[in-house]
Amino acid sequence: EENVPGTRAATRLYRFGNAAVRTVGAAWGRAGRITGLGVAVNDPRTAGTATLEIWLAGSATGVTAVLDDSSTTGAWEVTDISFEVGELIELYLTTSSWTPTGADIQAMLEVVLT
């Protein structure tokens, strides 16, 4: 996402940039596991937090990667979340007093298909 806002409630991220290119979650034709979640920023955090969370089948999972005073440019979380064929996987971003507001955030998801 480009130009991350300073404070906002959980908002679903678009895939492939901030244009409305693909406005639904990702789904796979095979079951699998989400094994990692990452977030990185091109301009180091100077205040506040940016929290990326995995949502599965329309519900928050509680698995987050957070940029804060201990992780200012990137964060990676190892997880093990199973999903079924066709279940939608989405990423939501929440910010609180985040700066710099001109920063661009990159979200990463690691998936293993079974």
Secondary structure, DSSP 8 states (H G I E B T S, - for coil): --S--SSEEEEE--BSSSSTTB-S-B--SS-EEEEEEEEEESS---EEEEEEEEEETTEEEEEEEEEBTTBSSEEEEEEEEEE-TT--EEEEEEEEEEE-TT--EEEEEEEEE-
